[in-house]
Amino acid sequence: MAYLTEGNLKRSSLLRKFAALKTFYKFLIINKIVLKNPFNLVSNPKKDKRVPIFLTEDEMQKLFNIEEIKLRDMAMLELLYSSGLRISELIDLKLKDIDFISNIVKVRGKGDKERLIPIGEKCISAIMNYINERKNEGLPCDIDSPAFLSASNKKFDPRAARQIFYNWFAKAGITKKASPHTIRHSFATHILDRGCDLRSVQEMLGHRNLSTTQIYTHVTIETLKRIYNDFHPRAK
């Protein structure tokens, strides 16, 4: 393991090799080929904490300012940014999962765990505009139909849903390596920047462990440091 560590391997590659060897020794023990697993004595390599790519508030606004964006795509964009949903959660939504009175969306995430997330007025308005368009075109609008319909008026294929966002990123001139998940990162970063507590963000994102959510504090701390340096009289 020391040799591999010195070999300039990515931490993810090191973790994979470590896991494979540890599992292999478990197999040897089960089959009574060896008596002990030497990897029980080796510390598990820590995974790198990479700061997630996110869009600034100005970059998000560029997306919302695209004039030719479809009502459906605007509603999808608004919902992702308003709630921090995963793209898989977005395409699994049904109309009955959106409470237009309480401004809440019900999501079934990883591990089939259900959570309720508040969404903003602009998001509700965008979704209503899209639903009204669907009604006018005679498209399915019953409560069990998908919240967002593909071009074939069915539930979205994940790849097709992602491609929609890639197209709008390009239209808005976003040069970062952005994906629908980048909007989820942006949601978490922006509300933390504006004072939301970490525990609430954990609940909205559906993270099992708070440590997973803490990755976003690296971003907000950098923002605080920049603000401090700009405004404190003795910072420099």
C-alpha positions as CSV (number, residue, x, y, z in Angstrom):
1,M,0.0,0.0,0.0
2,A,2.9,2.3,0.7
3,Y,4.4,1.5,-2.7
4,L,1.1,2.3,-4.4
5,T,0.8,5.5,-2.5
6,E,4.1,6.7,-3.9
7,G,3.1,5.8,-7.4
8,N,1.1,9.0,-8.0
9,L,-2.2,7.0,-8.2
10,K,-5.5,8.8,-7.8
11,R,-7.0,8.2,-4.4
12,S,-10.0,6.6,-6.0
13,S,-7.7,4.0,-7.7
14,L,-5.9,3.3,-4.4
15,L,-9.3,2.8,-2.7
16,R,-10.4,0.4,-5.4
17,K,-7.2,-1.7,-5.1
18,F,-7.4,-1.7,-1.3
19,A,-11.1,-2.9,-1.4
20,A,-10.3,-5.6,-3.9
21,L,-7.4,-7.0,-1.9
22,K,-9.3,-6.9,1.4
23,T,-12.2,-8.7,-0.2
24,F,-9.9,-11.2,-1.8
25,Y,-8.4,-12.1,1.7
26,K,-12.0,-12.5,3.1
27,F,-12.5,-15.0,0.3
28,L,-9.3,-16.9,1.2
29,I,-10.4,-17.0,4.9
30,I,-13.9,-18.4,4.0
31,N,-12.2,-21.1,1.9
32,K,-9.7,-21.8,4.7
33,I,-6.7,-21.0,2.6
34,V,-5.4,-18.4,5.1
35,L,-6.2,-17.8,8.7
36,K,-5.9,-14.0,8.9
37,N,-6.6,-11.0,6.8
38,P,-3.5,-8.8,6.9
39,F,-5.6,-5.9,5.5
40,N,-7.4,-5.6,8.8
41,L,-4.1,-4.1,10.1
42,V,-3.9,-1.6,7.3
43,S,-5.6,1.8,7.6
44,N,-8.3,2.4,5.0
45,P,-7.1,5.2,2.7
46,K,-9.1,8.3,3.1
47,K,-11.1,9.4,0.1
48,D,-10.2,12.8,-1.4
49,K,-12.7,15.6,-0.6
50,R,-13.1,17.3,-3.9
51,V,-14.9,20.6,-3.9
52,P,-17.9,20.2,-6.2
53,I,-18.3,22.3,-9.4
54,F,-21.1,24.8,-9.0
55,L,-22.5,27.7,-10.9
56,T,-22.4,31.2,-9.5
57,E,-25.7,33.1,-9.0
58,D,-24.9,35.2,-12.1
59,E,-24.3,32.0,-14.1
60,M,-27.6,30.6,-12.9
61,Q,-29.3,33.8,-13.9
62,K,-27.9,33.5,-17.5
63,L,-29.8,30.2,-17.7
64,F,-33.0,31.7,-16.5
65,N,-32.6,34.6,-19.0
66,I,-32.5,32.4,-22.1
67,E,-35.5,33.7,-24.1
68,E,-36.1,30.7,-26.3
69,I,-36.2,28.2,-23.5
70,K,-39.3,25.9,-23.6
71,L,-41.8,26.1,-20.8
72,R,-41.1,22.5,-19.9
73,D,-37.3,23.1,-19.7
74,M,-37.7,26.2,-17.7
75,A,-39.9,24.3,-15.2
76,M,-37.4,21.6,-15.0
77,L,-34.6,24.1,-14.5
78,E,-36.5,26.0,-11.8
79,L,-37.4,22.8,-9.9
80,L,-33.8,21.5,-9.9
81,Y,-32.5,24.8,-8.6
82,S,-35.3,25.4,-6.2
83,S,-35.0,21.9,-4.6
84,G,-31.6,20.4,-5.3
85,L,-33.1,17.3,-6.8
86,R,-31.1,14.7,-8.5
87,I,-31.9,14.3,-12.2
88,S,-33.2,10.7,-11.5
89,E,-35.5,12.1,-8.9
90,L,-36.8,14.8,-11.2
91,I,-37.8,12.4,-14.0
92,D,-39.4,10.0,-11.5
93,L,-41.7,12.7,-10.2
94,K,-45.4,12.5,-10.9
95,L,-47.8,15.4,-10.9
96,K,-49.4,14.2,-7.6
97,D,-45.9,14.6,-6.0
98,I,-46.1,18.4,-6.3
99,D,-48.3,20.2,-3.8
100,F,-49.2,23.5,-5.4
101,I,-51.0,24.8,-2.3
102,S,-48.2,24.2,0.3
103,N,-45.4,24.7,-2.3
104,I,-43.8,21.3,-1.4
105,V,-42.5,18.5,-3.6
106,K,-42.5,14.9,-2.4
107,V,-39.4,13.0,-3.5
108,R,-38.5,9.4,-3.3
109,G,-34.7,9.3,-3.3
110,K,-31.9,6.8,-2.7
111,G,-32.8,3.7,-0.7
112,D,-36.5,4.4,-1.5
113,K,-36.4,7.1,1.3
114,E,-39.1,9.8,1.0
115,R,-38.5,13.4,1.8
116,L,-40.5,16.7,1.5
117,I,-38.8,19.7,0.0
118,P,-40.1,23.3,0.0
119,I,-40.0,25.0,-3.4
120,G,-40.3,28.7,-4.3
121,E,-43.1,30.7,-5.9
122,K,-41.1,31.2,-9.2
123,C,-40.7,27.4,-9.4
124,I,-44.4,26.8,-8.8
125,S,-45.3,29.5,-11.4
126,A,-43.0,27.9,-14.0
127,I,-44.5,24.4,-13.4
128,M,-48.0,25.8,-13.7
129,N,-47.2,27.5,-17.0
130,Y,-45.9,24.2,-18.3
131,I,-49.0,22.2,-17.1
132,N,-51.4,24.8,-18.7
133,E,-49.5,24.4,-21.9
134,R,-49.9,20.6,-21.7
135,K,-53.6,21.0,-21.1
136,N,-54.0,23.2,-24.1
137,E,-52.2,20.7,-26.3
138,G,-54.3,17.8,-24.9
139,L,-51.3,16.1,-23.3
140,P,-51.7,13.8,-20.3
141,C,-52.3,15.8,-17.1
142,D,-53.8,13.3,-14.7
143,I,-52.2,13.1,-11.3
144,D,-50.3,9.8,-12.0
145,S,-48.7,11.1,-15.2
146,P,-45.0,12.1,-15.2
147,A,-44.4,15.7,-14.0
148,F,-42.3,16.2,-17.1
149,L,-43.0,14.6,-20.4
150,S,-40.4,13.7,-23.0
151,A,-40.8,14.5,-26.7
152,S,-42.7,11.2,-27.1
153,N,-45.0,12.3,-24.2
154,K,-43.7,9.6,-21.9
155,K,-41.4,9.5,-18.9
156,F,-37.9,10.9,-19.7
157,D,-35.0,8.7,-20.4
158,P,-32.2,9.9,-18.1
159,R,-29.8,10.5,-21.0
160,A,-32.3,12.6,-22.9
161,A,-33.1,14.6,-19.8
162,R,-29.4,15.4,-19.2
163,Q,-28.9,16.4,-22.9
164,I,-31.6,19.1,-22.5
165,F,-29.5,20.7,-19.8
166,Y,-26.3,20.4,-21.7
167,N,-27.9,22.2,-24.6
168,W,-29.0,25.1,-22.3
169,F,-25.6,25.3,-20.6
170,A,-24.1,25.8,-24.1
171,K,-26.8,28.4,-25.0
172,A,-26.1,30.4,-21.8
173,G,-22.4,30.4,-22.5
174,I,-21.5,28.3,-19.4
175,T,-17.9,27.2,-19.9
176,K,-17.6,25.1,-16.8
177,K,-18.0,21.3,-17.1
178,A,-21.6,21.5,-15.9
179,S,-24.3,18.8,-15.7
180,P,-27.7,18.6,-14.0
181,H,-25.9,17.6,-10.8
182,T,-24.0,20.9,-11.0
183,I,-27.4,22.7,-10.4
184,R,-27.8,20.5,-7.3
185,H,-24.4,21.6,-6.1
186,S,-25.3,25.2,-6.9
187,F,-28.5,25.0,-4.9
188,A,-26.7,23.8,-1.8
189,T,-23.9,26.3,-2.1
190,H,-26.1,29.3,-2.6
191,I,-28.5,28.6,0.3
192,L,-25.5,28.0,2.6
193,D,-24.0,31.2,1.4
194,R,-27.2,33.0,2.3
195,G,-27.2,31.6,5.9
196,C,-29.1,28.3,5.7
197,D,-27.9,25.8,8.3
198,L,-26.1,22.6,7.3
199,R,-28.6,20.2,8.9
200,S,-31.5,21.7,6.8
201,V,-29.4,21.4,3.6
202,Q,-28.7,17.7,4.5
203,E,-32.5,17.1,4.8
204,M,-33.3,18.8,1.5
205,L,-30.5,17.0,-0.4
206,G,-31.4,13.6,1.2
207,H,-27.9,12.9,2.5
208,R,-27.8,10.0,5.0
209,N,-24.7,11.5,6.7
210,L,-24.0,15.1,7.5
211,S,-20.3,14.5,6.5
212,T,-21.5,14.2,2.9
213,T,-23.2,17.6,3.1
214,Q,-20.1,19.2,4.7
215,I,-18.3,19.2,1.3
216,Y,-20.2,22.4,0.5
217,T,-18.8,24.2,3.6
218,H,-15.4,24.3,1.8
219,V,-17.0,26.5,-0.8
220,T,-18.8,28.8,1.6
221,I,-15.8,29.2,3.9
222,E,-13.8,30.4,0.9
223,T,-16.6,32.9,0.2
224,L,-16.6,34.1,3.8
225,K,-12.8,34.5,3.7
226,R,-13.1,36.6,0.5
227,I,-15.8,38.8,2.1
228,Y,-13.7,39.1,5.3
229,N,-10.7,40.2,3.3
230,D,-12.7,42.7,1.3
231,F,-14.5,44.3,4.3
232,H,-12.5,43.9,7.5
233,P,-10.4,47.1,8.2
234,R,-7.4,45.0,9.4
235,A,-7.7,42.0,7.1
236,K,-4.7,43.2,5.0
